[in-house]
Amino acid sequence: MVDTATTAADGAFRFIDLSAGEYTVIAAGYPPVATVLQVAGGGRTERDLHLGHED
């Protein structure tokens, strides 16, 4: 594990000062969702994660 984050009220989250590389983001509290992000470093990477519980 490199870091953890908690979402804001609007669902946004961020990690600060990540080195360039590949990271896997895993959302807890929902059915398993894992998303791989490529981070260039020194910039901003955005990705939408679609989470939800089946009815």
C-alpha positions as CSV (number, residue, x, y, z in Angstrom):
1,M,0.0,0.0,0.0
2,V,1.3,3.4,-1.0
3,D,-1.4,5.7,0.5
4,T,-5.1,5.9,1.4
5,A,-7.6,8.6,0.8
6,T,-11.2,9.4,1.9
7,T,-13.6,11.0,-0.5
8,A,-15.1,14.4,0.0
9,A,-18.8,15.0,0.2
10,D,-18.9,15.1,-3.7
11,G,-17.0,11.8,-4.0
12,A,-13.7,13.5,-5.1
13,F,-10.4,12.2,-3.8
14,R,-6.8,13.0,-4.5
15,F,-3.3,11.8,-3.7
16,I,-0.5,14.4,-3.5
17,D,3.1,14.0,-4.7
18,L,2.9,10.5,-6.2
19,S,5.9,9.4,-8.1
20,A,5.4,8.5,-11.8
21,G,4.3,4.9,-12.3
22,E,1.3,2.6,-12.2
23,Y,-1.0,2.5,-9.3
24,T,-4.1,0.4,-8.5
25,V,-6.9,2.2,-6.8
26,I,-9.3,0.0,-4.8
27,A,-12.6,1.3,-3.4
28,A,-13.6,-0.1,0.0
29,G,-17.2,-0.6,1.1
30,Y,-18.5,-1.4,-2.4
31,P,-18.5,-4.6,-4.5
32,P,-14.9,-5.1,-5.6
33,V,-13.7,-2.4,-8.0
34,A,-10.0,-1.9,-8.8
35,T,-8.8,0.6,-11.4
36,V,-5.2,0.9,-12.7
37,L,-3.9,4.5,-13.1
38,Q,-0.9,5.6,-15.0
39,V,0.6,8.6,-13.3
40,A,3.1,10.8,-15.2
41,G,4.2,12.7,-12.1
42,G,4.3,16.4,-11.7
43,G,0.9,16.8,-13.1
44,R,-2.7,15.8,-12.7
45,T,-4.4,12.5,-13.6
46,E,-8.2,12.3,-13.5
47,R,-10.3,9.1,-13.5
48,D,-13.9,8.5,-12.8
49,L,-14.7,5.4,-10.7
50,H,-18.3,4.1,-11.0
51,L,-19.3,2.5,-7.7
52,G,-22.6,1.2,-6.6
53,H,-24.5,-1.6,-5.0
54,E,-26.8,-3.9,-7.0
55,D,-30.4,-3.6,-6.1
